[in-house]
């Protein structure tokens, strides 16, 4: 009887170790996809900013001397939003290769839409903000992965805050209040920092729910990478309002 119990215990231990290894591989895949997308975004933004033909096709100088998007520029800025919705609602009907290609296309379009950052801010301040963002993101993602606390309720609270700053940002288009911009920027950093931990835990829980289905896990990794990519990007953009040195 004792021998039988020992075999059961060893089998359970082996299964747990195998499952943990699978989770680590899944998370590594998510982070690699996210890092690849961020690299593609950065390279595309830099390339467009330093290619006059592309830059002039996307931006023009308005009567006030500020950069304004052209018709093509509006398409470039709105296309990523359309791709996010398309990927979110249609990923189950896509092949994994198509989903991943859509993800790369989204990252490249975001990069093209952010090319103006290299014209508005110094390269040194962009680099510094990126490293601060990476440290913040890494800390919170590690917390989300290791914590035993259920962050579900915390995530719901953050989503309500996210809706609030979206409404405030839209209203501020008309009011142009510096104070509202400042408050929205602070809240934006805090909300997306919290969402980083929540999304990381959600990715981990999704892997447990999948139960080892390779095809489903591949698509889940893409969606997880998209969530973390958006968290990182928004932390970076909100921090840049504080840390960026304008040219």
N, C-alpha and C positions, 0 to 999 in steps of 0.2 A: 504494500500500500504506500509506504514511504517512497519507494522507488518510482511508483506511478506519479505521486505528487511532485517529485523532483523533476520528472520528465515534463509534466505540465508547466511547472514554473520556468524551466529552461526554454520551453517553447514560447511561453508568453514573453520572456525576456528577449528572445531572438526576434519575435514579431515586433516588439516595441522598438528595438534598435533599428530594424529595417525600416519601420515607419518614420522614425526620427531622421534617418539618413535620407529618406524620400522627401521629407519636409525641408531639410536643409538644401537639397538639390533644387527643389521647387522655388524656394526663396532666392537662391542664388540666380536662378533663371530670371525671376522677376526683376531683381536688382540689375542684372546685366542688360535686360531689355530697356529698363528705365535709363541706365547710364548711356546706352547706345543712342537712345532718343534725345537725351540732353546734349550729347556730343554733336549729333546731327543738327539739332536746333542751333547750337552755338556756331558751328561751321557755316551753316547756311546764312545766318544773320550777318556774320563777318564778311562772307563772300558777297552778299548783296550790297552791304554798306560800302564795300570797296570796288564795286563794279558800277561805274556811272550810268551805263545803259539800263541796267536793272533798277538801280536806285531811282532814276528819273521816270521810269515806267510806273513805279509804285508810289512815289512821293513827288509833290510839287510844293513850291514856296508860295503861300497865299499873300494877300494884300498886306497883312500884318507882319510879314516876314517870317512866319512860322511854317513848319512842315505840315502839309496836309495830304491825305491820301488821294490819289487819282481814282478813276473808275476801276482800273485794274487793282489799285491798292485796296479798295473796299472789298473786292472779290477775294483778294489774298487774306484779308483780315477776317472775313466772315466764313470763308471755306473751312478753316479748322473747326469752328463750332458745328458746322453741318457734318463734318466727318466724325466728330465725337458722338453725335446723336446716331449717325448711321452705324457706327461700330457698336455702340451700346445696344441698339435695338435689333441689329441684324447679325450679330456675331455667331449666334447659334445656327444660322443658315449658311454661314461662310465656311470655307475650308480654313484650316489653320494658316496656310500660306497666304491666302487672301487677307485674312484678318491682320497678319503681321505686316503685309505690304501696306495696308490701309493705315496702320499705326505709324510706319515710317513716313508715309506721305503726310500724315497729320503733323509729325514733328518737323518736317522740312517746311511746311507752310507756316507753322508758328514761327520758325526761324526767319523766314522772309518778312513776316509781319513785324518782327522785333528788330529789324535792321536799323531803325532810327535810333535805337539805344546807343549805338556806337557813334552817332552824330551828336547826341544830346549829352552823353556822359563821357568822362575820361576813361581810357582803357584800364588804368590802375584802380579806379574806384569800382569799376565793373568786376574786375578780378577779385578785389577785396570782398565785395558783397557776395560773390559766388562762394568764396571759401567760408565766410561766416554762415551762409545758407547751408552749405554742405555739412558743417559742424552741427548746426541746429537740427537739420533733418536727420543726420545720422544718430544723434542722441535720442531723439523722439522715436525714431523707427526702432531702435534697439529696445527702448522702453516698451513700445507696443508689442514687440515680439516676445519679450521675457516676462512681462507682468502677468500675474495670476488674476488680476482684477478685471472684471467684465466692463469694458468701455462702451457698451451699447448705449446706455443712457447718456453718457458723456457725448457720444457722437450725435445723438438726436439734438442735444442742446447746441452743439456747434453748428449743425445744419440750420437751426433757427437763427443763429447769429449770422451765418453766411447769407441767408435771405435778407436779413436786416441791412447788412453792408451793401448788398446789391441794390436794394431800394434807395438807400442813402446816396450811393454813387450815381444812380440815375437822376435823382432829384437834384444833385449838386451840379449836374450838367447845366441846369438853368440858373441856380443860385450862385455858383462859382465861389463858394465859401472856403477860404484857406483853413479855417478851423475844422470844418466838416472833412476836408481832405486829410488833415492831420489825424483826426480821430479814426476815420475809416482805415487809414494806413496802419495805425497801431492795432486796431481790432483785426485787420486782415492778417497781420503777422501772427497774432495770438491764435486766431481761429485755424489757420492752415497748419500751424505748428501742432496744435491739438489733433487736427484731422490726420496728420502723418502717423501718429500713434494709433489712432482708431482704424485707419485704413490698413496698417500693417497687421494689426490683430485680426481684422476681417479677412485678409488674405490667408492668414494662418488657419482660421476657422473654416474658410472655404475649402482649403486643401483637405482638412479632416472630413468635410461633408462629401467630397468627391469620392473618397475611398479608393484611390489608386487608379482611376480611369485615366489612361494616358492622353487620349484625345481631348477629353474635357479639361484636364489639367493644363494642356498646352494653351487653350483659349483662356482659361482662368488666369494663367501667367500674364498673358497680354493685357487683360483687363486690370489685373493688379498693378502691372507696370504703368498703365495709363493713369490710374488713380494716384500713385506715388509721384509720377511725373508732374501731374497737375498741382499736387501739394508743393513740391519743390519749386516749380516755376512761379507759383503765386507768392510763396515766401520770399523768393528772390526779387520779384517785381515790387512788392510792398517795401522790402528793406532798402531797395535801391532809391526809393523816394527820400529816405533818411540819409543813407550813406553815399549816394552818388554825387560826385563833384561835376557840376554842369560845365560844359565847355564855354 
